[in-house]
Amino acid sequence: MPAATYIGNSTINIVESSQRPPAPGEVQIDVAFTGICGTDLHILHGNMDSRVTFPAVIGHEMSGRISALGEGVSGWNLGDPVTVMPLDWCGDCPACKAGHQHICQNLNFIGIDSAGSLQKQWNVPENVLVRLPDSLRLDHAALVEPVAVSVHDVRRAEIQPGEKAVVIGGGPIGVLIATTARHAGAEVVVLELDGDRRAMIQELGFAVLDPQTQDQVEWVNTWTGGAGADVVFEVSGAAAAVLGATALAKVRGRLVIVAIHPQPRPVDLQRVFWRELTIVGARVYERRDFETAVEMLAAGVIPADQMITGTVPLERTADAFSRLAAGDAMKILVDCQAVPA
């Protein structure tokens, strides 16, 4: 069975491995599509080498169909379309006992800390399955996980209809946050450096700024009548964006930190103090976020076709990583069932 494995040194190899039958309480999935994301790029660049076990089969944005059931599994049938919420928590740590299992202090993030979906068949615990409607295309369904991220981020921001939101960074998650915030009733502007991404974002009906050539503080102040934005989402991961984000928020505005920052960043705490800002962390998702994401994709709220730049077979997974690292793609899917050429 082919699988794409990270072996360190920014290298992805395709290897053949044997697949065991699903254990009791597990299901086996024929993986249809796996999306490559920013977290996967962090892995490829070595930023998570302390977490992965080499060689590591990564990937966690996926869709597929159940192909085998382990002993004791009920409520599922062969052929059911599914995705996976890739969180396996301990249930015993203080975070879990407080009801925050999704950020368990001993969390196994499936696809990072254990084997992921960049393989033809994948065994996972029954409890991480999320049912998909038959009407939802499996390539579109591979976006459920990143849409769930955006749903969680907007929910953490407590967006209200009519509020004004700034999204710093117009990559896949930034676009999905903008879409989800607009769906929740907010007015949204996106800050993005890349011209091609700005053009796509404009086509989706959003206001978009180039922070290299436009004064973002002046623009936001004009847009909000001098008040500042109700919510600012930091999605870029750039130090300069974090430092400047507080200048965009209104008195008692909210700054939501979405991006993974590999190292500590300077923050303008004087501005946080002066305007009584709230800084909120937003990490991963809960099951209700996944369920909402499925509903949004099925209803056509998410511009799935515009988000998916292209699809490659499993044997060309390394090419997908290279294109994303070069910044010339929004979302690339790996077709895990495609027959090699």
VOGU-3710 file (C-alpha; in Angstrom, 3 decimals, decimal comma):
1> mpaatyigns> 0,000/0,000/0,000  1,510/3,389/-0,987  1,940/6,159/1,577  3,609/9,586/1,510  6,090/9,809/4,374  8,112/12,665/5,816  11,650/11,424/6,532  13,206/14,673/7,744  15,462/17,158/5,931  12,461/18,658/4,068
11> tinivessqr> 11,936/15,377/2,211  8,755/13,470/1,324  9,104/9,902/0,011  6,498/7,502/-1,334  6,882/4,094/0,317  5,050/0,785/0,151  3,755/-0,569/3,444  1,434/-3,331/4,549  -1,939/-2,322/5,962  -3,304/-4,221/8,936
21> ppapgevqid> -7,035/-4,816/9,402  -8,773/-2,335/11,714  -8,433/-3,191/15,403  -11,455/-3,391/17,716  -13,065/0,049/17,863  -11,369/1,173/14,651  -12,533/1,679/11,089  -10,523/1,511/7,891  -11,023/4,315/5,387  -10,226/4,310/1,690
31> vaftgicgtd> -8,840/7,850/1,649  -10,200/9,775/-1,339  -8,490/13,163/-0,980  -6,038/14,731/1,455  -5,410/18,472/1,511  -1,967/19,910/2,233  -1,969/22,792/4,719  0,318/25,216/6,503  0,786/22,841/9,427  2,041/20,188/7,015
41> lhilhgnmds> 4,531/22,733/5,664  5,689/23,431/9,226  6,326/19,678/9,554  8,203/19,539/6,241  10,419/22,442/7,326  11,395/20,590/10,510  9,489/22,779/12,966  7,715/19,757/14,494  10,505/17,170/14,411  10,193/16,787/18,171
51> rvtfpavigh> 6,629/15,507/17,725  6,716/13,247/14,671  7,994/9,666/14,603  10,157/8,973/11,552  9,216/7,977/8,935  5,991/9,939/9,450  2,822/9,536/7,399  1,260/12,972/7,825  -1,946/14,636/6,569  -5,203/15,404/8,355
61> emsgrisalg> -7,480/17,314/5,945  -9,279/14,452/4,251  -12,331/12,691/2,923  -13,014/9,072/2,070  -15,278/6,055/2,445  -15,337/3,329/5,064  -13,820/0,121/3,677  -13,669/-2,100/6,791  -15,083/-2,159/10,324  -13,243/-3,350/13,404
71> egvsgwnlgd> -14,854/-5,495/16,052  -17,425/-3,639/18,156  -17,969/-0,765/15,723  -21,650/0,061/15,247  -23,686/2,701/13,479  -21,458/2,737/10,402  -21,631/0,856/7,102  -19,148/-0,007/4,393  -19,090/2,766/1,809  -20,248/5,520/4,168
81> pvtvmpldwc> -18,640/8,870/3,209  -16,682/10,315/6,131  -14,081/12,767/7,231  -12,046/12,688/10,439  -11,752/15,166/13,295  -8,091/14,309/13,982  -8,035/14,853/17,754  -7,451/12,040/20,229  -7,549/13,328/23,811  -6,699/11,638/27,108
91> gdcpackagh> -9,836/12,520/29,094  -7,879/12,763/32,344  -5,861/16,003/32,245  -7,125/19,277/33,772  -8,111/20,647/30,343  -10,176/17,561/29,507  -11,851/17,533/32,919  -12,760/21,214/32,424  -14,518/20,322/29,156  -11,777/21,506/26,809
101> qhicqnlnfi> -10,856/18,125/25,336  -9,929/19,641/21,962  -6,900/21,294/23,599  -6,055/18,346/25,839  -2,705/18,763/27,559  -1,725/15,315/26,236  -3,383/15,677/22,841  -2,590/13,224/20,075  -3,122/15,230/16,905  -3,661/12,487/14,356
111> gidsagslqk> -1,534/13,210/11,312  1,216/14,847/13,379  1,693/12,858/16,573  0,448/9,642/14,932  -0,083/8,378/11,384  -2,154/10,555/9,061  -4,137/10,357/5,847  -1,521/10,646/3,091  -1,961/6,968/2,323  -4,365/4,821/0,347
121> qwnvpenvlv> -5,994/3,255/3,422  -6,086/4,627/6,948  -7,152/3,063/10,251  -8,638/5,468/12,796  -10,661/5,190/16,020  -14,418/5,098/15,449  -14,986/8,134/17,669  -13,107/10,542/15,363  -15,382/9,896/12,368  -17,618/12,688/11,096
131> rlpdslrldh> -20,439/11,693/8,766  -20,736/13,369/5,369  -23,915/13,789/3,315  -24,037/11,789/0,088  -24,630/15,044/-1,790  -21,222/16,499/-0,831  -18,450/15,846/-3,347  -15,467/14,121/-1,757  -12,972/16,641/-3,135  -14,995/19,464/-1,563
141> aalvepvavs> -15,320/17,419/1,649  -11,533/17,423/2,032  -12,011/21,085/3,031  -14,145/20,250/6,082  -11,183/20,372/8,480  -9,902/23,842/7,473  -13,476/25,163/7,349  -13,933/23,829/10,899  -10,837/25,839/11,878  -12,480/28,986/10,534
151> vhdvrraeiq> -15,780/28,195/12,261  -13,963/27,783/15,582  -11,995/31,006/15,058  -15,107/33,046/14,286  -16,945/31,494/17,217  -14,038/32,344/19,540  -14,199/35,912/18,211  -17,890/36,117/19,210  -18,684/37,834/15,916  -22,036/39,621/15,864
161> pgekavvigg> -24,047/40,713/12,792  -22,973/44,137/11,586  -19,520/44,043/13,185  -16,429/44,931/11,202  -13,608/42,384/10,994  -10,070/42,610/9,653  -8,372/39,411/8,496  -4,576/39,709/8,303  -3,403/37,152/5,760  -5,307/35,962/2,698
171> gpigvliatt> -4,131/32,363/2,534  -6,566/29,427/2,725  -7,460/29,876/6,396  -7,686/33,651/6,026  -10,122/33,316/3,117  -12,178/30,754/5,028  -12,302/32,974/8,122  -13,412/35,895/5,951  -16,109/33,721/4,364  -17,296/32,360/7,715
181> arhagaevvv> -17,315/35,814/9,334  -19,327/37,215/6,431  -21,737/34,292/6,732  -22,147/35,272/10,406  -23,134/38,792/9,348  -19,853/40,682/9,627  -18,349/43,166/7,176  -14,837/41,969/6,303  -11,620/43,359/4,866  -8,611/41,158/4,142
191> leldgdrram> -4,964/42,298/4,219  -2,785/40,326/1,803  0,630/40,912/0,241  0,342/38,596/-2,775  -1,282/40,112/-5,851  -2,761/36,866/-7,195  -4,378/36,122/-3,859  -5,726/39,669/-3,637  -7,341/39,236/-7,056  -9,013/35,992/-5,984
201> iqelgfavld> -10,229/37,543/-2,726  -11,740/40,470/-4,634  -13,520/38,017/-6,946  -15,110/36,501/-3,834  -16,578/39,908/-3,005  -14,307/41,041/-0,179  -12,557/44,356/0,309  -8,815/43,677/0,195  -5,765/45,814/0,959  -2,104/45,565/0,053
211> pqtqdqvewv> -0,373/46,513/3,318  2,837/47,279/1,414  1,254/50,121/-0,570  -1,810/51,145/1,462  -1,977/52,586/4,958  -4,026/49,927/6,690  -4,578/51,930/9,874  -5,851/54,938/7,944  -8,086/52,731/5,766  -9,600/50,905/8,759
221> ntwtggagad> -10,148/54,165/10,634  -11,979/55,637/7,622  -14,000/52,421/7,201  -15,059/52,436/10,848  -15,600/56,163/11,334  -12,478/56,435/13,469  -13,454/53,666/15,884  -11,336/50,750/14,676  -12,373/47,189/13,860  -14,466/45,122/16,251
231> vvfevsgaaa> -12,316/42,043/15,584  -8,864/41,518/14,089  -7,811/38,000/13,065  -4,035/37,456/12,842  -3,634/34,647/10,309  -0,366/35,553/8,579  2,153/34,299/11,134  4,351/37,358/10,485  5,977/39,277/13,324  5,160/42,661/11,764
241> avlgatalak> 1,495/41,695/11,482  1,282/40,822/15,170  2,945/44,073/16,165  0,618/46,139/13,981  -2,611/44,254/14,649  -3,471/46,081/17,869  -3,524/49,428/16,015  -6,474/48,193/13,936  -8,815/47,305/16,816  -11,402/49,541/18,459
251> vrgrlvivai> -11,721/50,255/22,169  -12,502/46,885/23,774  -11,948/45,197/20,437  -10,806/41,597/20,086  -7,556/40,308/18,606  -7,798/36,626/17,642  -4,498/34,779/17,182  -4,977/32,053/14,579  -1,572/31,561/12,954  1,018/29,144/14,287
261> hpqprpvdlq> 3,974/31,289/15,378  7,155/29,193/15,661  8,669/31,646/18,143  7,519/34,417/20,529  6,483/37,709/18,890  6,543/41,323/20,131  3,084/42,656/21,032  2,131/46,316/21,581  0,920/45,918/25,150  0,619/49,685/25,572
271> rvfwreltiv> -2,122/49,609/22,938  -3,713/46,570/24,604  -3,801/48,515/27,872  -4,910/51,832/26,372  -7,867/50,410/24,476  -8,679/47,563/26,866  -8,251/45,012/24,091  -8,924/41,307/24,490  -6,421/38,857/23,008  -7,911/35,454/22,224
281> garvyerrdf> -6,126/32,279/21,171  -7,971/30,060/18,686  -6,596/26,548/18,231  -8,097/23,651/16,265  -11,846/22,971/16,746  -14,602/21,090/18,508  -17,042/18,581/17,030  -19,768/21,211/16,667  -17,356/23,205/14,484  -16,904/20,169/12,224
291> etavemlaag> -20,646/19,658/11,962  -21,170/23,320/11,050  -18,362/23,082/8,479  -20,050/20,105/6,816  -23,322/22,046/6,661  -21,626/25,114/5,153  -19,895/23,088/2,443  -23,060/21,152/1,624  -25,005/24,423/1,358  -22,454/25,988/-1,000
301> vipadqmitg> -21,443/28,748/1,428  -17,755/27,885/0,986  -16,246/28,652/-2,467  -14,709/25,183/-2,707  -13,868/25,242/-6,414  -12,035/28,560/-6,056  -10,169/27,296/-2,983  -8,878/24,129/-4,673  -6,015/25,113/-6,973  -5,392/21,599/-8,225
311> tvplertada> -5,208/17,875/-7,515  -2,214/15,538/-7,781  -1,853/11,767/-7,372  -0,264/10,398/-4,209  3,006/9,711/-6,045  3,390/13,479/-6,643  2,811/14,593/-3,049  6,268/16,202/-2,913  5,299/18,395/-5,898  2,221/19,589/-4,008
321> fsrlaagdam> 4,399/20,621/-1,064  6,792/22,461/-3,385  3,981/24,448/-5,011  2,508/25,445/-1,665  5,910/26,408/-0,272  6,458/28,608/-3,338  3,175/30,395/-2,636  1,659/29,804/-6,076  -1,335/27,750/-4,919  -4,211/28,163/-2,480
331> kilvdcqavp> -5,103/24,541/-1,700  -3,777/21,413/-3,383  -5,448/18,049/-2,852  -3,713/14,700/-3,065  -5,839/12,019/-4,760  -4,919/9,012/-2,626  -6,737/6,532/-4,885  -5,410/7,701/-8,248  -3,690/4,992/-10,290  0,005/5,891/-10,866
341> a> 0,770/6,920/-14,445
//
